[in-house]
């Protein structure tokens, strides 16, 4: 498709104040897309870069339009108000990217129920709720997409053994893809998942994994380019897929992936849930 085909598209991205969400926002902004930055961070964090306002500035500089909204994706009123604000400001919603995610790799006996509720609220519940609230608007769009940043469902017990709660919460997002792709197929709303082949250098990885694994990661740009490719496909032809970033970019014609590496030449570390 033509490179300008996200021009004026309204893209609602959760958790877009940093990391992969920010990278996707900037990639789409280069086409002149209108981006709703639905995230919690309004004040600079001492150790984590990015707020909804700093990303809004970057989007505008990249050629897009931005609407930063402070949103707790677990709060139904918050999300409803953000969706309504997006429609009021931009006239509709064309694309929803369920990027917001919380990670906790604790075992069953170690995880607190407060943390359990957090990861399920941000991962599974928010993905379902944001989709539910955006679908009526997506159905009015010409090429509507929902993209969930969640893994292919792999029932090998090894992916559950160490962190049952986290795996269930992420697979909950993937089950949204599986079910909603069929539910909204006739309406032409595409629902797909995207997951990285390798670890991605985000704040979550730097906090939850050893430094050597972070150093063996790729930049968020690879996920942004893969997301862009998916979101520019015909929604009636591409739905119900569990895409892997490197695989879909190879189909798009990308042959060299060295520039995506945080440290080119370093052996890359595979992400969870991929054999």
N, C-alpha and C positions, 0 to 999 in steps of 0.2 A: 504494500500500500504506500501511497504518497507520504513523504516525511511530515507534511504539515497536517496530517489527519487528526491530530489531537488539538489543533487550534480551536480555541473557545470551548473545548470539552470541559465539563465541570467534574472534577475528580476529588472525592471525599476520602482523605487518607487519615486513618487513626494512628496515633503515635508517631507523627511525622516531625517531631522536634529534633530528632537526631537519627543517626544510623541508617538503616535500610529505608525507612519511611522518608527521611529527608532526601536520600539519593533518588528515590523514585519520583518524589515531588520535583526535584530539579531537572531530572531527565524529561519529564512531561512538560515542564515549564518552558523548555527550549523550543517547543512547538507552539507556544502561546496558549497553553492550557490554563484554566482557572482552577486553582487548588485551594481546597478547604483543609487547613491544618488543624485537625482535631486532636489535641494532646493536652497533657496536664501542665507541662513546664512553662511557667510564665516568668520565673526569675532564674538568673544564671545559677547553676549548681557548682559547688566548689571544685568538683572533680569531673563533671560531665558537661561537655560542650552542648550548646544549642538550647534555644527557647522557641516558642511558636512565633515570636516576633522576629528573632534573628533569621529564622528560616523564611519567614514572609519577605524580608528584605532580599534574601538570596533569590527567591522565586521571581520577584519583580526585576531584579538585575539580569536574571536569565531569560527574561522575555515573557514571563507569565503574569497572571494576576493572582493575588493571594488574599485569603480570608482566614486570619488566625483566630481560633476560638478555643478558649480554655474548656476542656472536656474531660470528665472522668468517665471512661467508657463503660464503667459498671453501673452508672446512674442513668436510669431511663429518662428522667426529666432533662438531664444534661444533654443526652444524645438527641432527644426529640427537639429540644430547642436549637441545637446545632444544625440538625437537618433542616428545620424550618428556616433558620437564618441563611443557610446555603441557598435554599430555593428562592428566598426573598431577594438575596443579593444577586444571584446569578441566573435565576429563572428555571432551575431544574438541577438534576444530578444525572450524569452519564455513567460514572464509574465509581465504585466503592472499592477501596483497598483496605482490607482488614489486616493491618500491619501490627497494631499494638499487641504486645505479648509480655508475659511475666514468666521468668524462669526460676525454678527452684529444683535442684537435683537431689533433695534429701530423700532418705529412705522412709518407708512407711512408719517406722517407730520414731524417727527423728523429726519429721515434719510437724509443725504445729498446725492446728486446724485453722488458725487465722491466716497462715500462709497458704494453706490448701485452698481456703475460700478465695484468696487473692488470685491465685493462678487460674482457678476455674472461672472466677468473675471476669478477669481480663482476657483469657484465652477463649474458652468455650462460650460463656454467656454473652460476652460483648460481641463476638463474631456473629452469633445468632441474632442478637438484638439489633445491631447496626444493619445487618442484612434485612431483617424484618421491616425496619423503619425506612430504609432506602428503596426497597423494591417497588412500592407504588410510584415513586418518581422515576426509577430506572425503566419501568414498563412504558414510560412516555418517551424514552430516549431512542435515538436511531440505531445506536450500536452499543447497547448496555452491557457492562461487565461487572462482576464481583470477583475480586482476586483475594484469596486467603493465603497468608504466608504460613503454611502448615505442611507437614510431611506426608508422603505416601504412607498408607496404613500397612505396616509390617508387623504381623502378629508373632514374630520370633520372640519367645519369652525373654531373651537377653535384653531387649529394649524396654522391658518392664521391670526386670529384677532389681535394678539399683534405684529406680525413681518412678514407682508406679503412678504416683499422683501427677507428676509432670507429663508423663507419656499419655495418660488418660486425657489430660486437659488439652494437649496438642492434637491428639486424635479426635477429640471432640470438634475441633475446628475443621479437621479433614472430613468428618462425617457430615458437617454442614455442606461442604463441597459436594460430596457424594449424593446427598438427598436433594439439595436445592437445585442442582444441575438438572435433575429429572423433573422436579416440581415446576421449574420455570422455563423448561426447554421450549414448550409450545409458545410461550410469550416472547421468546427470543433473547432472554437474559442469560448470558454466559456466566457460569460459575466454575472457577478453576482454582487449583492450589499451585503454589510455587515454593520450592525448597532448594537450598543450596547444596551442591555436591560436596563442598568443603566448608569448614568453619569460615564465618565472615567476621571481619575485624570490627566488632561493635563494642559498645560499653558493656553490654551483657556478657560477652565472651571474655573481655578483659577482667571482669569481676569474678566470674564463675569458673574460669578455666586457668590452668597454669600459664605463665608468660610464654613458655616455649610453644604452646598450642596457639596462642594469640598470634605469635610471630609466624606461625605456619598457616595463616589465614589469607583469604582474599579480601579485597576492598569491597564495600557495599555496592560499588558501581556495577559489578557483574549482575547483581540481583536487579538493579535498576534497568539495565539494558534488557534483561530477560523479561521483566515485567512489561516494559514498553512494547516488546515484540508481541506478547500475548494480548495486550490491551488494544493493539492496532489490528488484530484479526477480526474477521467477521464473526459476530457473537452467535450467529445461528449455525456456524460450522465448527466452532472450537469451544466445547463445554464439557465439563465432567472429567477434566484431566488433572493428573498430579505431575506437574512439570518439574524437572530438575534444571537449574539454571544453565549449566554447561551443555546439557543435551539439547535444550531448545535453541541455544545460541549457535550450536554447530549446525542445526537445521536451517538457521537464518544465514549461514554462510561464514560464521566466524571460525577462523582456523588457528589463530594464535591467541592464547589466553595469558601470556606472560605478563602483560601490562596490568592485569587484574590482581596479581599477587602483591601482598603487602611487602614481602621481601623476595623479589625474583630470584630464582635459583634454590630457594628453600623448599624442601619436600612439603607438600600440602597435607593438612590433616582432614580426613573426611568428617562430614557432619553426622549427627545422630540419625538413626533409622535407615541408613543406607548400607547395604551389604557390600 
